[in-house]
């Protein structure tokens, strides 16, 4: 099949014209990366590969778009992608890929959160020691310390955890 023309369309799609007839609309980025030019001869296999890559890219983009707005279950994400943007196989592959990446990202974020919590605990203890040395004996000093630490951006749970741990020592 001869690629006779390429025309940009809305929503990041490019209309392919094969042998003078309108062909499939494919993702513009995939078409550009394939370096297709009018006059190129495409075999059925090349066209099928282009369709699969385009579906995969559109499924990934749609998945990211959906997840920007709210969390979705894997099944729900797959259904929404398959309904609007790509084939069911591409939608499933995109959801699988994001689930795979999500486990790595969740682990990294949790590691950072634990490190931040530990640093926050050390900072809270330091502030209590320096600015409110009588917080253990004086209820008024304790309330002031808690209020001051909350104004500094620490949550009540963080402050309570540090104060409870220091109180028992």
The 8 nearest C-alpha neighbors of each residue, nearest first, counted from 0:
[[1, 41, 40, 18, 17, 42, 2, 43],
 [0, 2, 40, 18, 17, 39, 3, 38],
 [1, 3, 17, 37, 39, 38, 4, 16],
 [2, 4, 37, 16, 38, 17, 19, 1],
 [5, 3, 16, 37, 2, 15, 6, 17],
 [6, 4, 15, 14, 16, 13, 7, 37],
 [5, 7, 14, 13, 8, 4, 15, 16],
 [8, 6, 13, 14, 12, 5, 9, 27],
 [7, 9, 12, 13, 14, 6, 11, 10],
 [8, 10, 11, 12, 7, 13, 14, 27],
 [11, 9, 12, 8, 26, 13, 27, 7],
 [12, 10, 27, 9, 26, 8, 13, 7],
 [11, 13, 26, 27, 8, 25, 10, 9],
 [12, 14, 7, 27, 8, 25, 24, 6],
 [13, 15, 24, 6, 5, 7, 23, 8],
 [16, 14, 5, 22, 23, 24, 4, 21],
 [15, 17, 21, 22, 4, 20, 3, 19],
 [18, 16, 2, 19, 20, 1, 3, 22],
 [17, 19, 1, 20, 3, 0, 2, 16],
 [20, 18, 17, 16, 3, 21, 4, 2],
 [19, 21, 16, 17, 18, 22, 3, 15],
 [22, 20, 16, 15, 17, 19, 23, 14],
 [23, 21, 16, 15, 17, 20, 24, 14],
 [22, 24, 15, 25, 14, 21, 16, 50],
 [23, 25, 14, 13, 12, 15, 22, 26],
 [26, 24, 12, 13, 53, 23, 27, 14],
 [25, 27, 12, 53, 29, 28, 11, 13],
 [28, 26, 12, 30, 13, 29, 11, 31],
 [27, 29, 31, 30, 26, 32, 11, 53],
 [28, 30, 32, 31, 26, 27, 53, 33],
 [31, 29, 27, 33, 28, 32, 35, 26],
 [32, 30, 28, 34, 33, 29, 27, 35],
 [31, 33, 29, 34, 30, 28, 35, 27],
 [32, 34, 30, 31, 35, 29, 49, 28],
 [35, 33, 31, 32, 36, 30, 29, 39],
 [34, 36, 33, 30, 31, 39, 37, 32],
 [35, 37, 39, 38, 34, 2, 5, 4],
 [38, 36, 3, 4, 2, 39, 5, 35],
 [37, 39, 2, 3, 1, 36, 40, 4],
 [40, 38, 2, 37, 36, 1, 41, 35],
 [39, 41, 1, 0, 2, 38, 42, 37],
 [42, 40, 0, 45, 1, 46, 39, 43],
 [41, 43, 45, 44, 46, 0, 40, 47],
 [42, 44, 46, 45, 47, 41, 0, 48],
 [45, 43, 47, 42, 46, 48, 41, 49],
 [46, 44, 48, 42, 47, 43, 41, 49],
 [45, 47, 49, 43, 44, 48, 50, 42],
 [46, 48, 50, 44, 49, 45, 43, 51],
 [49, 47, 51, 45, 50, 46, 44, 52],
 [50, 48, 46, 52, 47, 51, 53, 45],
 [49, 51, 47, 53, 48, 52, 54, 46],
 [52, 50, 48, 54, 53, 49, 55, 47],
 [53, 51, 55, 49, 54, 50, 48, 56],
 [52, 54, 50, 56, 26, 51, 55, 25],
 [55, 53, 85, 51, 57, 52, 56, 89],
 [56, 54, 89, 52, 58, 53, 57, 51],
 [55, 57, 59, 53, 58, 54, 52, 60],
 [56, 58, 60, 54, 59, 55, 61, 53],
 [57, 59, 61, 55, 90, 56, 60, 85],
 [60, 58, 62, 56, 93, 57, 61, 55],
 [61, 59, 57, 63, 62, 58, 64, 56],
 [60, 62, 64, 58, 63, 59, 57, 65],
 [63, 61, 59, 65, 64, 60, 58, 66],
 [62, 64, 66, 60, 61, 65, 67, 59],
 [63, 65, 61, 67, 62, 66, 60, 68],
 [66, 64, 62, 67, 63, 68, 61, 69],
 [65, 67, 63, 69, 68, 64, 70, 62],
 [68, 66, 64, 65, 69, 63, 70, 62],
 [67, 69, 66, 65, 64, 70, 63, 71],
 [70, 68, 66, 67, 71, 65, 64, 72],
 [69, 71, 66, 72, 68, 67, 65, 76],
 [72, 70, 76, 75, 73, 69, 66, 65],
 [71, 73, 75, 74, 76, 70, 77, 94],
 [72, 74, 76, 75, 94, 77, 71, 98],
 [75, 73, 77, 76, 72, 78, 71, 94],
 [76, 74, 78, 72, 77, 73, 71, 79],
 [75, 77, 73, 79, 74, 78, 71, 72],
 [76, 78, 74, 90, 80, 75, 91, 79],
 [79, 77, 75, 81, 76, 80, 82, 74],
 [80, 78, 82, 76, 81, 77, 75, 83],
 [79, 81, 77, 84, 82, 83, 90, 78],
 [82, 80, 87, 78, 85, 86, 90, 79],
 [81, 83, 79, 80, 78, 84, 85, 86],
 [84, 82, 80, 81, 79, 85, 61, 78],
 [85, 83, 80, 81, 58, 57, 82, 61],
 [86, 84, 54, 81, 58, 89, 80, 90],
 [85, 87, 89, 81, 88, 90, 54, 84],
 [86, 88, 81, 90, 89, 91, 85, 77],
 [89, 87, 91, 90, 86, 92, 81, 85],
 [90, 88, 55, 92, 86, 91, 87, 54],
 [89, 91, 87, 93, 77, 58, 88, 92],
 [92, 90, 88, 94, 93, 89, 77, 95],
 [91, 93, 89, 95, 90, 94, 96, 88],
 [94, 92, 96, 90, 59, 95, 91, 58],
 [93, 95, 91, 97, 96, 92, 73, 98],
 [96, 94, 92, 98, 93, 97, 91, 99],
 [95, 97, 93, 99, 98, 94, 92, 100],
 [98, 96, 100, 94, 99, 95, 101, 93],
 [97, 99, 101, 95, 96, 100, 94, 102],
 [100, 98, 96, 97, 101, 102, 95, 103],
 [99, 101, 97, 103, 102, 98, 96, 104],
 [100, 102, 98, 104, 103, 99, 97, 105],
 [103, 101, 105, 100, 104, 99, 106, 98],
 [104, 102, 106, 100, 101, 105, 107, 99],
 [105, 103, 101, 107, 106, 102, 108, 100],
 [104, 106, 102, 108, 107, 103, 101, 109],
 [105, 107, 109, 103, 104, 108, 110, 102],
 [106, 108, 104, 110, 105, 109, 111, 103],
 [109, 107, 111, 105, 110, 106, 104, 112],
 [110, 108, 112, 106, 111, 107, 105, 113],
 [109, 111, 107, 113, 108, 112, 106, 114],
 [110, 112, 108, 114, 109, 113, 115, 107],
 [113, 111, 109, 115, 114, 110, 116, 108],
 [112, 114, 116, 110, 115, 111, 109, 117],
 [113, 115, 111, 117, 112, 116, 118, 110],
 [114, 116, 112, 118, 117, 113, 119, 111],
 [117, 115, 119, 113, 118, 114, 112, 120],
 [116, 118, 120, 114, 115, 119, 113, 121],
 [119, 117, 115, 121, 120, 116, 122, 114],
 [120, 118, 116, 122, 121, 117, 115, 123],
 [121, 119, 123, 117, 118, 122, 161, 116],
 [120, 122, 118, 124, 119, 123, 125, 117],
 [123, 121, 125, 119, 124, 120, 118, 126],
 [124, 122, 120, 126, 125, 121, 119, 127],
 [123, 125, 127, 121, 122, 126, 128, 120],
 [124, 126, 122, 128, 123, 127, 129, 121],
 [127, 125, 123, 129, 128, 124, 130, 122],
 [128, 126, 131, 124, 125, 129, 130, 123],
 [127, 129, 132, 125, 126, 131, 130, 124],
 [130, 128, 126, 127, 131, 125, 132, 124],
 [129, 131, 127, 126, 128, 132, 144, 125],
 [130, 132, 127, 133, 134, 128, 129, 144],
 [131, 133, 128, 134, 130, 129, 127, 135],
 [134, 132, 135, 131, 136, 137, 140, 141],
 [133, 135, 141, 140, 137, 131, 136, 132],
 [136, 134, 133, 137, 166, 141, 138, 132],
 [137, 135, 134, 133, 138, 140, 141, 132],
 [136, 138, 140, 134, 139, 133, 135, 141],
 [137, 139, 141, 140, 142, 136, 134, 135],
 [138, 140, 142, 141, 137, 143, 134, 144],
 [141, 139, 134, 143, 137, 138, 142, 144],
 [142, 140, 134, 138, 144, 139, 143, 145],
 [143, 141, 145, 139, 144, 140, 146, 138],
 [142, 144, 140, 146, 141, 145, 147, 139],
 [143, 145, 141, 147, 142, 146, 140, 148],
 [144, 146, 142, 148, 143, 147, 149, 141],
 [147, 145, 143, 149, 144, 148, 142, 150],
 [148, 146, 150, 144, 149, 145, 143, 151],
 [149, 147, 151, 145, 150, 146, 153, 144],
 [148, 150, 153, 152, 146, 151, 147, 154],
 [149, 151, 147, 152, 148, 146, 153, 145],
 [150, 152, 148, 149, 153, 147, 146, 154],
 [153, 151, 149, 150, 154, 148, 147, 155],
 [154, 152, 149, 148, 151, 157, 155, 158],
 [153, 155, 157, 156, 149, 158, 152, 148],
 [154, 156, 158, 157, 159, 153, 149, 145],
 [155, 157, 159, 154, 158, 160, 153, 161],
 [158, 156, 160, 154, 155, 159, 161, 153],
 [157, 159, 155, 161, 160, 156, 162, 154],
 [160, 158, 162, 156, 161, 157, 163, 155],
 [159, 161, 157, 163, 158, 162, 156, 164],
 [162, 160, 164, 158, 163, 159, 120, 165],
 [163, 161, 159, 165, 164, 160, 166, 158],
 [164, 162, 166, 160, 161, 165, 159, 167],
 [165, 163, 161, 162, 166, 167, 160, 168],
 [164, 166, 162, 168, 167, 163, 161, 124],
 [165, 167, 163, 164, 168, 162, 135, 161],
 [168, 166, 165, 164, 163, 162, 161, 135],
 [167, 165, 166, 164, 163, 162, 161, 135]]
